[in-house]
Amino acid sequence: MLICIFALGSLALFYAFFIEPKWVEINRYKIKENISSPLKIAHISDLHIRAFKQKQVKILSLLQRENPDVILI
């Protein structure tokens, strides 16, 4: 039982320090309303920037590719 608790704790720490901080997710939503022209909005959150690292480079690359009209931070 103690080994299982240690293993689960180790997995949680591994996820918290090595997986989740590098996770970048794009969600797309279509709002069906009568609007004159479509508007693409990028909402960025949970950056936790200490130094310019791989995650920030990936975010900038995705922003360039998506080419949003508005960026919300």
N, C-alpha and C positions, 0 to 999 in steps of 0.2 A: 504494500500500500504506500509506504514511504517513497519507494522508487517511482511509482506513478505520479505522486504529488511533485516530486523533484523534476520528473520529465515534463509534466505539464507547465510547471513554472519556468523551466528552461525554454520551452517552446514559446511561451508568452513573452519572455524577455527577448528572444531572438526576433520575434515578429515586431515587437515594440521598437527595437533599435536598428534592425536591418531591412525590414520589409516596408512597414507603414511610412517611415519618413521619406522613402523614395517613391511612394505611390502617387501617381498623377492620374486623375480620372476625368473623362469628358462625358457629360450627360447632355443629350440634345432633347429639347422640348419644342413642340409646335403648338402655338396658341392660335386657335381658329377664331379670329375676330376680323371684322371688316376694317382693314388698315390700308392706307394709301401705298405704303411701300414696306417690304420686310425689313426687320431690324435684327442684326445678329449681335447678341450681348455675351461677353465673356465675364464670368464672375470668378475671381481668384480669392481663395482663402487659405488659412492655415499654412502660411509660407514659412514662418519661423526661421528667417534668414539671419545667419550669423556670418556667413561668408558666401561668396558666389560659388555654388557647387553644381554638380551634375543635374540635380533636380531643377534648379533655376534655369539652366541651359535648355533642359527639356521643355520647360514651361514656355520659354521664349520661342523655341522652335515650333511648338504647337500653336502658339498665338499667331505666329507668322503664317502658318499653314491655314489656320481657320479664318484669318483676316476679319476679326470682328469690327463692327461699327463703334461699339462702346466697350470699354474695359472697366469693370467695377472691382475694386480691391477692398 
